[in-house]
Amino acid sequence: MAQNRTVDLLVGAFDLNQRRKFELKNADGKKVLDLFFKPITRADRKKAQSLAGTEEALDISTQMLCQMAELEDGTKAFAAADTQKLQRQLPESVLNEIELFLFGLGEEADIEDAKND
């Protein structure tokens, strides 16, 4: 009987296709849209850092958002070029809320917790 390699056991234990849903609401509490996120891999993070072309964490996190966010049907919610518009024309508190959710820090944590990680 062939023994599974450790890497195969580890990789097989996690489903990278399972998505989490983020419900985005405007200032009045009205639903704007739902965004869906699959788990982030190290390869995703490295790709976002490369596309951002900088070590600046805020630029990388917004690039990661554009890379990872999906609509309900699985299509990409943003293009890579949307990073600048999101950073310039969306309130930072909204962008922070979405990005914290993306990184798994959503409602269970706040900005101060994220800074300490």
C-alpha positions as CSV (number, residue, x, y, z in Angstrom):
1,M,0.0,0.0,0.0
2,A,1.4,3.4,-1.1
3,Q,1.8,5.9,1.7
4,N,0.6,9.5,0.9
5,R,3.2,12.1,1.0
6,T,2.9,14.7,3.8
7,V,2.5,17.5,1.3
8,D,-0.4,15.7,-0.4
9,L,-2.1,15.0,2.9
10,L,-1.8,18.7,3.9
11,V,-2.9,20.1,0.5
12,G,-5.8,17.6,0.3
13,A,-7.1,18.8,3.7
14,F,-8.1,22.2,2.4
15,D,-10.7,23.2,-0.2
16,L,-9.5,26.3,-2.2
17,N,-12.8,26.5,-4.0
18,Q,-14.9,27.2,-0.9
19,R,-15.9,30.9,-1.0
20,R,-16.9,33.4,1.8
21,K,-19.5,36.1,1.1
22,F,-19.1,39.7,2.0
23,E,-22.2,41.8,1.8
24,L,-21.3,45.4,1.0
25,K,-23.8,48.1,2.3
26,N,-23.8,51.8,1.7
27,A,-23.9,54.4,4.5
28,D,-27.7,54.1,4.8
29,G,-27.4,50.3,5.4
30,K,-28.8,49.4,2.0
31,K,-27.1,46.4,0.3
32,V,-24.9,47.5,-2.7
33,L,-23.6,44.1,-3.7
34,D,-22.1,40.8,-2.6
35,L,-18.5,39.9,-3.1
36,F,-17.1,36.4,-2.8
37,F,-13.6,35.3,-1.8
38,K,-11.8,32.0,-2.1
39,P,-8.9,31.4,0.4
40,I,-5.7,33.3,-0.3
41,T,-2.7,31.3,-1.2
42,R,1.0,32.4,-0.9
43,A,1.0,32.4,-4.8
44,D,-1.9,34.8,-4.8
45,R,-0.1,37.1,-2.4
46,K,3.1,37.0,-4.4
47,K,1.2,37.7,-7.7
48,A,-0.5,40.7,-6.1
49,Q,2.8,42.1,-4.8
50,S,4.3,41.7,-8.2
51,L,1.4,43.4,-9.9
52,A,1.4,46.2,-7.4
53,G,5.1,46.8,-8.2
54,T,5.8,48.1,-4.7
55,E,6.3,46.9,-1.1
56,E,3.6,49.4,0.1
57,A,1.1,47.2,2.1
58,L,-1.9,49.4,1.2
59,D,-1.2,49.1,-2.6
60,I,-0.6,45.3,-2.3
61,S,-3.8,44.8,-0.3
62,T,-5.9,46.7,-2.8
63,Q,-4.3,44.8,-5.7
64,M,-5.1,41.6,-3.8
65,L,-8.7,42.7,-3.5
66,C,-8.9,43.3,-7.3
67,Q,-7.3,40.0,-7.9
68,M,-9.5,37.9,-5.5
69,A,-13.0,39.4,-5.4
70,E,-15.6,37.6,-7.4
71,L,-19.3,38.1,-8.1
72,E,-21.8,35.4,-7.3
73,D,-21.4,33.7,-10.7
74,G,-17.6,33.4,-10.2
75,T,-16.6,36.2,-12.6
76,K,-14.0,38.7,-11.4
77,A,-15.5,41.7,-9.7
78,F,-12.6,44.0,-10.6
79,A,-9.8,44.5,-13.1
80,A,-6.3,45.0,-11.9
81,A,-6.5,48.6,-13.2
82,D,-9.3,49.3,-10.8
83,T,-6.9,49.6,-7.8
84,Q,-6.3,53.3,-8.4
85,K,-9.9,54.2,-8.7
86,L,-10.8,52.2,-5.6
87,Q,-8.1,54.0,-3.6
88,R,-9.0,57.5,-4.9
89,Q,-12.8,57.3,-5.0
90,L,-13.9,55.0,-2.2
91,P,-13.9,56.0,1.4
92,E,-10.9,54.3,3.1
93,S,-13.2,52.9,5.8
94,V,-15.1,51.0,3.2
95,L,-11.9,49.7,1.5
96,N,-10.5,48.7,4.8
97,E,-13.6,46.8,5.7
98,I,-13.6,44.8,2.5
99,E,-9.8,44.1,2.7
100,L,-10.0,43.0,6.3
101,F,-12.7,40.5,5.3
102,L,-10.6,39.4,2.4
103,F,-7.7,38.6,4.8
104,G,-10.0,36.8,7.2
105,L,-10.1,39.6,9.8
106,G,-13.7,40.6,9.1
107,E,-16.1,41.1,11.9
108,E,-14.1,39.2,14.5
109,A,-11.3,41.7,14.4
110,D,-10.8,45.4,14.0
111,I,-8.0,47.6,12.6
112,E,-6.0,47.6,15.8
113,D,-6.0,43.7,15.8
114,A,-4.9,43.7,12.2
115,K,-2.0,46.1,13.0
116,N,-0.8,43.7,15.7
117,D,-0.7,40.7,13.4
